[in-house]
Amino acid sequence: MPLIRTGDLVAAAYRTGTAMLAFNVITLEHAEAIAMGAEAAGSPVIMQISENTVMFHGGRIRPLVAAACAIATESTTSIAVHLDHVEDPELLRAGIDSGVSSAMFDASKLPYEDNVAATKAAADLAHARGVFLEAEHSKSLPVTVADFCRVGAEEGRRADCQSAVDNREMERHVMTLDAPAPRSARRRRAEY
């Protein structure tokens, strides 16, 4: 089966109201087991390769992605390959060059303004290559307006909760997902 793009798997799961499973690949045997399990279950799956895994393998991403992609293309079910929790922009570029169709870029250790700039650069790179991108903006992830205000206060920011909601400021502080979606689908993006 041809290699499937993560955005296509996620869009299909959204349309059918189902979940999309993702599993970490550390060694070739993990990738084989993930594919075999997905085939047995008759379910599509995402193979995730983390920055930690790349470092475990001496910083060489191309062989890892090539092996995962080869296993995916030999599978009888739909499999996508994802680069997970990457902090290094050059590793993100190398992962995209190697064939991942999605990535999670994590600049949350940077000061807020640097984080936004790094995430925008990652999004620009990913979008130029048609890659599905997820980004983490903060280690303390607010999920409601009340949490947003509490976290803002804890981080030394003054937040007017109503104006935060009105001007979409809250979106800049939560994990955002940006996926190439069908033109008919409504897309939600953080504003950078």
C-alpha positions, 0 to 999 in steps of 0.5 A: 500500500502506498505511504499515507499522509497523516493529514489524510488519516486524521481527516478520515478519522474526523469524518467518521468520528473515530480516533487515530492511533499513533505509536512510538517507533524506537527500533525496526522491530517496533515498526514491524510490530505496529504494522502487524498489529494495525493489519490484524486490527484492520485499522490505520495507524501513525508511526511516531519517531521522536527526537529522543529516538533519533538521538538514541540512534546517533542523530541519524534520522534518514535511516529511521524514517526510511525503515518506517516508510518501507514497512508502511508501504509494504503493509496492507493497511494505511500507515503514516510516519510522524516526527514527534516532539522535535525541538531542533528546527534542523531535525524538523527539516531533515525529517521532512526531507526524509519523508515524514508527513507530519511533525510535532514541533515543541518550542515550549522551553523557549521564552514566549516570544521566541517560541512563537517565532520558532513555531511560525518558522516551523509552520512556514517550513511545514506548510511549504512542503504540505506537512501536517504540523502540531505545535506546543506553545506551553508546558502548562497547557490551559484548556479553559478560559479559567485555566487560561487566566490562572496560567497567565497569572502564574506566568506573570501575564495580566489577562483580561479573560473576556478580551482574551476570548474575543481577540483569540489570544487564548489560541496562542497559548494552547496546543495548536494543530494545523492540518492540510484539510479538505477545502470544504473542511473548516480550518482552525489556526492560531494567528501568528 
